[in-house]
Amino acid sequence: MTFPQQPQNFSQADLGNALAQCAGYVAASPWGSPATLFALVPTSFLAAQAPDLVDPTDESPLSPVVQETSDGDLEQLLTTVSWPDAVVGCAIVTEITVLPPDAESALDRAFEPLLADPDAADAAARDAARTHPDRREARLIAGVLRTGQRLALLSLRATDDEPHTESDLRTHPTLAPNVLDALASTF
């Protein structure tokens, strides 16, 4: 496979569109599924290399391509990934627990006594989050491009009170910086 030598510039909006496609793909999966990793490839390149994979009317600048991964943990997965030149970005969709801002003190009380043992502190914090009465399950959709653009989106799991929440993608400039850093380090 050869990749065009001229650099292609993709916008933040192009990245956001690709992440929305990743979210749509994973939305069909049941909750509790493992993280899903995507390569982000220029649609024009994908169409030239594998025309049967691209809808001829697809005008998306980037196409997410699902990567086969084991069910291992996210940190281990991201430390072993490397990409060929044709891949201009990558994204991951993983499930997380979201807590309200006032939950921080409960988490601190759970893991501060265990700081000497990082594994025990992590387990205690996860258990406190899992049992917090105001927790929400969500899918984190994070992606980066080789050129430096980065974006993280959040899709909250629907509840009886908010049945259409999952189709809403939310973002914030400080959402998931460590995940974005880990994705960027794969290039």
Secondary structure, DSSP 8 states (H G I E B T S, - for coil): ----SS-----HHHHHHHHHHHHHHHHTS-TT---EEEEEEEHHHHHHH-GGGS-TT---SEEEEE----S--HHHHHHH----TT--EEEEEEEEEE--GGGHHHHHHHHGGGTTSHHHHHHHHHHHHHH-TT-EEEEEEEEEETTS-EEEEEEE---SS-TTGGG--EE-TTS-HHHHHHHHTT-
